[in-house]
């Protein structure tokens, strides 16, 4: 079967799914990748990173599932476009579960988990998981309630320090939906320069927190959970499989520095083209990079996975 990624009753507007996404990359680095990986690999992106188009289809044929970031990986301009929804549905129909692993909060993630064809969403950097259960969002936490309650007081105190001590620092607008972490906006509705971001990270760490920088927020939390521990936990809970034992058969997709541990953990890791925006900060690069940015890049990956399975 060949998938036509268009709404029912319409004819395909373009021959490839990737064209269903609207906007071209904004940054010069991401734009260069979109024009062709050869223009940027070796200059901004290390030569050890391979263009996704060169990935051996035989590797993709054995993929058992996909883990993916959400912001600027599934989304474009803050929304999950129609083409990405179609790609997620096609992957699910082809027997490939897709689990989102994000720093976004519980409240925000609930609105993503229910209407999309995702198998599950791991939110707040591994602290909470959501999946559809009888038409509603089933929610599970990594830490027990007493631990979360104690951490909540500490989180509020650190957040107050950051806002008071670092000029321009503000809590993210989605903070009302957060249960286990705090997030400082650096690129969604506010702007912090690299020096300010480093100050936020340093303050979080001085308080004993974990801290990571996504494409839009600086996230901080207490506890041992991470994107990786959350992925291992939810794959076992939902699919009954041991992700540690089959990492070679899972693909991870991301776009920024907070994806580095996942890039390191999964041999089959892919950055969408806008990862070039973080070229001066990344220490751990993915194995591959797409030619298209954001949701367009995810669709590029989905097309290859489906083609490798003969779909």
Long-range contacts (C-beta under 8 A, 24 or more apart in sequence): 1-311, 2-311, 3-86, 3-90, 3-306, 3-311, 5-83, 5-86, 5-87, 5-90, 5-299, 6-86, 7-82, 16-303, 17-83, 17-86, 17-87, 17-299, 17-302, 17-303, 18-83, 18-292, 18-296, 18-299, 18-300, 18-303, 19-83, 20-81, 20-82, 20-83, 20-86, 20-299, 21-76, 21-81, 21-83, 21-84, 21-292, 21-294, 21-295, 21-296, 21-299, 22-76, 22-77, 22-81, 23-76, 23-77, 23-294, 24-293, 25-273, 25-274, 25-293, 25-294, 27-274, 27-276, 27-277, 29-274, 29-276, 29-277, 29-279, 30-273, 30-274, 30-276, 30-277, 30-293, 32-276, 33-273, 33-274, 33-276, 33-289, 33-290, 33-291, 33-293, 34-273, 34-291, 34-292, 34-293, 36-291, 37-289, 37-291, 40-276, 41-289, 44-276, 44-279, 45-275, 45-276, 45-279, 45-285, 45-289, 46-285, 48-285, 49-271, 49-285, 49-286, 49-287, 49-288, 49-289, 50-287, 50-288, 50-289, 51-288, 51-289, 51-291, 52-270, 52-288, 52-289, 52-290, 52-291, 52-297, 52-300, 52-301, 52-304, 53-291, 54-288, 55-288, 55-304, 57-304, 57-307, 57-308, 58-308, 59-268, 60-251, 60-304, 60-305, 60-308, 60-309, 61-308, 61-309, 62-249, 63-96, 63-249, 63-250, 63-251, 63-268, 63-305, 63-308, 64-96, 64-241, 64-246, 64-249, 64-250, 65-96, 65-97, 65-98, 65-99, 65-119, 65-235, 65-239, 65-249, 65-250, 65-251, 66-91, 66-96, 66-97, 66-98, 66-99, 66-250, 66-251, 66-252, 66-253, 66-301, 66-305, 67-98, 67-99, 67-100, 67-101, 67-231, 67-250, 67-251, 67-252, 67-253, 67-262, 67-266, 68-98, 68-99, 68-100, 68-101, 68-252, 68-253, 68-254, 68-298, 69-100, 69-101, 69-102, 69-214, 69-253, 69-254, 69-255, 69-256, 69-258, 69-259, 70-100, 70-102, 70-104, 70-112, 70-121, 71-102, 71-103, 71-104, 71-214, 71-215, 71-216, 71-255, 72-215, 72-216, 72-255, 72-256, 72-272, 72-274, 72-294, 73-253, 73-254, 73-255, 73-272, 73-294, 73-295, 73-297, 73-298, 74-100, 74-295, 74-298, 75-294, 75-295, 76-293, 76-294, 76-295, 76-296, 78-188, 80-112, 80-116, 80-295, 81-295, 83-295, 83-296, 83-299, 84-295, 84-298, 84-299, 85-116, 85-117, 87-298, 87-299, 87-302, 87-303, 88-116, 88-117, 88-118, 88-302, 89-117, 90-302, 90-306, 90-311, 91-117, 91-302, 91-305, 91-306, 92-117, 92-119, 94-305, 94-306, 94-309, 94-311, 95-309, 96-305, 96-309, 97-238, 97-239, 99-231, 99-234, 99-235, 99-238, 101-126, 101-227, 101-230, 101-231, 101-262, 103-181, 103-183, 103-212, 103-214, 103-217, 103-219, 103-258, 104-174, 105-174, 105-175, 105-177, 105-178, 105-179, 105-181, 105-183, 106-130, 106-139, 106-177, 106-178, 106-179, 106-180, 107-174, 107-176, 107-177, 107-178, 108-174, 108-177, 110-137, 110-139, 110-177, 113-137, 119-238, 119-239, 120-234, 120-238, 122-227, 122-230, 122-231, 122-233, 122-234, 124-178, 124-179, 124-180, 124-181, 124-219, 124-221, 125-181, 125-210, 125-212, 125-219, 125-221, 125-225, 125-226, 125-227, 125-230, 125-258, 126-225, 126-226, 126-227, 126-228, 126-229, 126-230, 126-231, 126-233, 127-179, 127-180, 127-181, 127-221, 127-223, 127-225, 127-230, 128-179, 128-180, 129-230, 129-233, 129-234, 129-237, 131-234, 131-238, 140-237, 141-179, 141-180, 142-223, 142-225, 142-229, 142-230, 142-233, 143-180, 143-223, 143-225, 147-223, 148-179, 148-180, 151-180, 151-221, 151-222, 151-223, 154-207, 154-222, 155-180, 155-181, 155-182, 155-220, 155-221, 155-222, 158-182, 158-203, 158-204, 158-207, 158-209, 158-220, 161-203, 161-207, 162-200, 162-203, 162-204, 165-203, 166-196, 166-199, 166-200, 166-203, 167-196, 168-192, 168-196, 169-196, 169-200, 172-216, 172-217, 180-221, 180-223, 181-219, 181-220, 181-221, 182-219, 182-220, 182-221, 183-217, 183-218, 183-219, 183-220, 184-217, 184-218, 184-220, 185-216, 185-217, 186-213, 186-216, 186-217, 186-218, 187-215, 187-216, 187-217, 188-216, 188-217, 192-218, 212-257, 212-258, 213-256, 213-257, 213-258, 213-281, 214-256, 214-257, 214-258, 215-255, 215-256, 215-274, 215-277, 215-278, 219-258, 226-261, 227-258, 227-259, 227-261, 227-262, 228-261, 228-262, 228-265, 231-262, 251-301, 251-305, 252-286, 253-297, 253-298, 253-301, 254-286, 255-294, 257-281, 257-282, 259-286, 260-284, 263-287, 270-297, 270-301, 272-296, 272-297, 272-298, 273-297
